[in-house]
Each structure stands twice: as C-alpha cells, then as structure tokens.
Amino acid sequence: MANLMRPAIYGAYHHITVMGKENQPHDTAYDVTGSLCENNDKFAIDRLLPKLEPGDIMVIHDTGAHGHAMGFNYNGKLRSAELLLREDGSVVQIRRAETVDDYFATLDFEGLTDFKI
C-alpha cells in the first residue's frame, strides 16, 4: 500500500513471479500482502502461485511510473528501494531505500530542548 497503491485503490492486476519457480505448477492460492496492518495492503487476492517456502523471492511486475509517486509514509513506513529489470536480464537499482534521516529531513529541530531522535 505504501509502495504500490494501485491494487488497493482500484484493484489493479500485476503479474507476480516467484523467482526460480517460474515453471512449477501455479496451483496454490495466496493473498500477497504488504507489511502494513491494513485490510487493503494487498498486491493480489487468491492468486494462484507455485507453493511458497520461507525465503522465496517474489517479483511484482509492471508497477509503472506511478508506484513511488503514489506512495507515502503511512504509519512511518519508509519507502523501499526500486529496481529495474532490463530486457537483457540485468537489474539496476534506480531509487535507494528511504532512511530515517530522509523521513525527518524537512523538520527543523533547532530550539527544541527536550526532543531527541
């Protein structure tokens, strides 16, 4: 939800790949959710995917140019890094993950004596 609002807002469909399991049967239904405790923080509902194991890496495809622009720091959640998968199979980081310093960068704490970060 904080990184990709489209599914939450209007049920946008995004292809999901489980890396290394592309050729396995897609016979298990999952809700693919984010890390926020909200009922609309879901990337997919009842999506048929290969059987998942802890540590599997999932790729959400075709997120488009608006993922970051529509994102926000809901409940203080920092936004994730963004990666671009090129046609030749290489991956490039195109946006670094936010840090706590980024989160507080626009606040001026001068003159506050009892506040510590």
C-alpha positions in Angstrom: 0.0 0.0 0.0 2.8 2.5 0.9 4.8 1.4 -2.1 2.2 0.5 -4.7 -1.3 1.9 -4.2 -2.9 0.8 -7.4 -4.1 -2.6 -6.2 -5.5 -1.1 -3.0 -7.2 1.9 -4.8 -8.8 0.2 -7.7 -7.9 -3.5 -7.8 -5.1 -3.2 -10.4 -3.7 -6.5 -11.5 0.1 -7.0 -11.5 1.8 -10.2 -12.6 3.8 -11.9 -9.9 6.7 -14.2 -10.4 8.2 -16.5 -7.8 11.9 -16.5 -8.8 13.2 -19.9 -9.6 9.7 -21.4 -9.7 8.6 -20.0 -13.0 7.9 -23.5 -14.5 6.3 -25.1 -11.4 2.6 -25.5 -11.3 0.6 -22.5 -10.2 -1.8 -24.4 -8.0 -1.9 -22.8 -4.6 -4.0 -19.7 -3.9 -2.4 -16.9 -1.9 -3.1 -13.4 -0.8 0.1 -11.4 -1.4 0.2 -8.7 1.2 2.4 -5.9 2.3 3.9 -5.3 5.7 1.3 -2.8 7.0 -1.5 -3.9 9.3 -4.3 -2.7 7.0 -7.0 -4.6 5.2 -6.3 -3.0 1.8 -2.5 -3.6 1.9 -2.7 -6.4 -0.7 -1.0 -6.8 -4.0 -3.0 -9.8 -5.0 -6.0 -11.8 -3.7 -6.5 -15.5 -4.2 -3.6 -15.5 -6.7 -2.6 -18.9 -8.0 1.2 -19.3 -7.5 3.7 -22.1 -7.0 3.9 -23.5 -3.5 5.8 -20.9 -1.5 8.6 -21.5 1.1 10.2 -19.1 3.5 12.9 -17.1 1.7 11.2 -17.3 -1.7 11.7 -14.0 -3.7 8.6 -12.6 -5.4 8.7 -10.1 -8.2 5.7 -7.8 -8.8 5.8 -6.8 -12.5 4.6 -3.8 -14.4 4.3 -1.4 -11.5 4.8 1.6 -13.8 6.0 5.1 -13.2 3.4 5.9 -10.5 4.4 3.4 -7.8 6.7 5.8 -6.0 4.8 9.0 -6.8 1.6 7.5 -5.3 3.5 6.1 -2.3 3.6 7.6 1.1 5.0 7.1 4.6 1.9 5.5 6.1 2.4 4.8 9.8 6.0 5.9 9.5 6.9 3.2 7.0 9.9 4.1 4.9 9.6 3.5 1.2 11.6 0.7 -0.4 14.3 0.8 -3.0 13.2 0.4 -6.6 14.8 -2.0 -9.1 14.6 -2.0 -12.8 14.7 -5.3 -14.7 16.2 -4.7 -18.1 15.4 -6.6 -21.3 18.9 -8.3 -21.2 18.1 -9.7 -17.7 20.3 -7.3 -15.7 18.9 -5.5 -12.7 19.7 -1.9 -11.8 18.7 0.0 -8.6 17.0 3.1 -9.8 16.0 4.5 -6.4 17.6 3.8 -3.0 15.5 2.9 0.0 14.5 5.8 2.3 16.3 6.2 5.6 15.2 7.6 8.9 17.3 10.7 8.1 15.2 11.1 4.9 12.0 10.8 7.0 13.0 13.7 9.2 14.9 15.8 6.7 12.3 18.5 6.3 11.8 19.1 10.1 13.8 21.7 11.9 14.6 20.6 15.5 16.5 23.8 16.4 15.4 25.2 19.6 13.7 22.0 20.9 15.4 21.1 24.1 13.5 18.1 25.3 13.3 16.2 21.9 15.8 13.6 20.9 16.0 11.4 17.8 
